[in-house]
Amino acid sequence: MNSEILARLLVLVCAGIAFLGLLIGFMVYQVNRKKGAVSMLLAVIFAAITGYYSYLLFFPTGVVTVVQQGNLQPSRIVSSS
């Protein structure tokens, strides 16, 4: 499989996990407010990180691009002395 397809599938899986984390956080919040608030906070942080990663992946800005290249040469270090 292409690495770009795998990266996009990973983003979708992470988005699903973030959504499930929010749902579980809401359910725990009804039972125990302190633990529910902590779990919702962690789920929101994970959702924000996933959202940023999906922004970088689905809307290429030139910063991050997934490119598959063959015959890569090691970089040569040239001294400037």
C-alpha positions in Angstrom: 0.0 0.0 0.0 1.0 3.6 -0.5 2.3 5.4 2.5 0.0 8.3 1.9 -3.0 6.0 2.1 -1.8 4.5 5.3 -1.2 7.9 6.8 -4.7 9.0 5.9 -6.2 5.8 7.4 -4.2 6.4 10.6 -5.7 9.9 10.9 -9.2 8.5 10.5 -8.6 5.8 13.1 -7.2 8.4 15.5 -10.3 10.6 14.9 -12.6 7.7 15.7 -10.6 7.0 18.9 -10.9 10.7 19.9 -14.7 10.6 19.3 -15.0 7.5 21.4 -12.9 9.0 24.1 -15.2 12.0 24.3 -18.3 9.8 24.5 -16.7 7.7 27.3 -15.7 10.9 29.1 -19.3 12.1 29.0 -20.6 8.8 30.4 -18.0 8.8 33.2 -18.8 12.4 34.0 -22.4 11.4 34.8 -21.1 8.8 37.3 -18.1 10.6 38.8 -17.6 14.2 38.0 -13.9 14.5 38.8 -12.7 11.5 36.8 -15.1 12.4 34.0 -13.7 15.9 33.8 -10.1 14.6 33.6 -11.0 12.0 31.0 -12.9 14.6 28.9 -9.9 17.0 29.2 -7.5 14.2 27.9 -9.9 13.4 25.1 -10.1 17.0 24.0 -6.3 17.3 24.0 -6.1 14.1 21.9 -8.8 15.4 19.6 -6.9 18.7 19.2 -3.7 16.9 18.3 -5.5 14.6 15.9 -7.2 17.6 14.3 -3.9 19.4 13.8 -2.3 16.2 12.3 -5.2 15.8 10.0 -4.9 19.5 9.0 -1.3 18.9 8.1 -2.0 15.7 6.2 -5.2 16.5 4.3 -4.4 20.2 3.5 -0.8 20.2 2.3 0.9 23.5 3.1 4.3 22.6 2.0 5.5 21.9 5.5 4.7 18.2 5.6 4.5 16.1 2.5 4.4 12.3 2.2 6.7 11.3 -0.6 8.0 7.9 -1.5 11.3 7.9 -3.2 13.7 5.2 -4.2 17.5 5.1 -4.3 18.1 7.5 -1.5 21.7 8.6 -1.1 23.1 9.5 2.3 23.8 13.2 2.8 27.4 14.2 2.6 28.8 16.5 5.3 31.1 19.1 3.8 33.4 20.9 6.2 33.8 24.7 5.7 37.4 25.0 7.0 
